[in-house]
């Protein structure tokens, strides 16, 4: 198993196979990795890696992940690519959101 730092670095690799392998390994760690992913996101990541981290958090779910996804999506300062990734991740967790919030996310998607 690769170290967390190595896996995060590999999320930005040019080689799709390397990126997918890193993503799969992080997903296998499930909720054990959420706090580290959140801390790394807030510490600052390249945009492409940050978008991958948002997607992974959306797949793992949980209240900690949803808090970050909401912060990213609703912030006026979030870059459009990250906002779109957060919207998709939130919709992936629609069962844990308010119906009005889900409707707004779907409307924003159009």
C-alpha positions as CSV (number, residue, x, y, z in Angstrom):
1,X,0.0,0.0,0.0
2,X,1.3,3.4,-0.9
3,X,1.5,6.3,1.5
4,X,-1.3,8.8,1.6
5,X,1.0,11.5,0.2
6,X,2.1,9.3,-2.7
7,X,-1.6,8.5,-3.5
8,X,-2.5,12.2,-3.4
9,X,0.4,13.0,-5.7
10,X,-0.7,10.2,-8.1
11,X,-4.2,11.8,-8.4
12,X,-2.5,14.4,-10.5
13,X,-0.6,12.0,-12.7
14,X,-0.8,12.3,-16.5
15,X,-1.2,8.6,-16.8
16,X,-4.9,7.7,-16.3
17,X,-4.0,4.2,-15.0
18,X,-1.9,5.7,-12.2
19,X,-4.7,8.2,-11.3
20,X,-7.3,5.5,-11.2
21,X,-5.2,3.2,-9.2
22,X,-4.6,5.9,-6.6
23,X,-8.2,6.8,-6.5
24,X,-9.2,3.2,-6.0
25,X,-6.7,2.8,-3.2
26,X,-8.1,5.9,-1.4
27,X,-11.6,4.7,-1.9
28,X,-10.8,1.3,-0.4
29,X,-9.7,3.1,2.8
30,X,-13.2,4.5,3.0
31,X,-14.1,6.6,6.1
32,X,-10.6,6.1,7.6
33,X,-9.2,8.5,5.0
34,X,-11.9,11.3,5.1
35,X,-10.1,13.5,7.7
36,X,-6.8,13.3,5.8
37,X,-8.5,14.2,2.5
38,X,-10.4,17.1,4.1
39,X,-7.2,18.4,5.7
40,X,-5.3,18.1,2.4
41,X,-8.0,19.9,0.5
42,X,-8.0,22.8,2.9
43,X,-4.2,22.9,2.9
44,X,-4.3,23.6,-0.8
45,X,-4.1,21.3,-3.8
46,X,-3.7,21.8,-7.5
47,X,-7.2,22.2,-9.1
48,X,-7.2,18.8,-10.8
49,X,-6.2,17.0,-7.6
50,X,-8.7,19.0,-5.6
51,X,-11.5,18.0,-8.0
52,X,-10.5,14.3,-7.6
53,X,-10.5,14.7,-3.8
54,X,-14.0,16.2,-3.9
55,X,-15.2,13.3,-6.0
56,X,-13.6,10.7,-3.7
57,X,-15.3,12.4,-0.7
58,X,-18.6,12.3,-2.5
59,X,-18.2,8.6,-3.0
60,X,-17.3,7.9,0.6
61,X,-19.9,10.3,2.0
62,X,-20.5,10.9,5.7
63,X,-21.2,14.1,7.5
64,X,-17.6,15.3,7.5
65,X,-17.4,14.9,3.7
66,X,-20.8,16.6,3.2
67,X,-19.7,19.5,5.3
68,X,-16.7,20.1,3.1
69,X,-18.7,19.6,-0.1
70,X,-21.3,22.1,1.0
71,X,-18.5,24.6,1.9
72,X,-17.0,24.2,-1.5
73,X,-20.2,24.4,-3.4
74,X,-21.8,27.3,-1.6
75,X,-18.6,29.5,-1.4
76,X,-18.6,32.5,-3.7
77,X,-14.8,32.0,-4.0
78,X,-14.9,28.5,-5.4
79,X,-13.6,28.0,-8.9
80,X,-16.2,26.7,-11.4
81,X,-14.5,23.3,-11.9
82,X,-14.5,22.6,-8.1
83,X,-18.0,23.9,-7.7
84,X,-19.2,21.5,-10.4
85,X,-17.3,18.6,-8.8
86,X,-18.9,19.5,-5.4
87,X,-22.4,19.7,-7.0
88,X,-22.0,16.2,-8.5
89,X,-20.6,14.9,-5.2
90,X,-23.5,16.4,-3.2
91,X,-26.0,14.9,-5.7
92,X,-24.4,11.5,-5.2
93,X,-25.4,11.9,-1.5
94,X,-28.9,13.2,-2.3
95,X,-30.5,10.8,0.2
96,X,-28.7,12.7,3.0
97,X,-29.8,16.2,1.9
98,X,-32.9,18.3,2.2
99,X,-35.3,17.9,-0.8
100,X,-35.1,21.6,-1.6
101,X,-31.3,21.5,-1.6
102,X,-31.4,18.5,-4.0
103,X,-33.9,20.3,-6.3
104,X,-31.6,23.4,-6.3
105,X,-28.5,21.4,-7.1
106,X,-30.3,19.7,-10.0
107,X,-31.5,23.0,-11.3
108,X,-28.0,24.4,-11.1
109,X,-26.8,21.4,-13.1
110,X,-28.9,22.5,-16.1
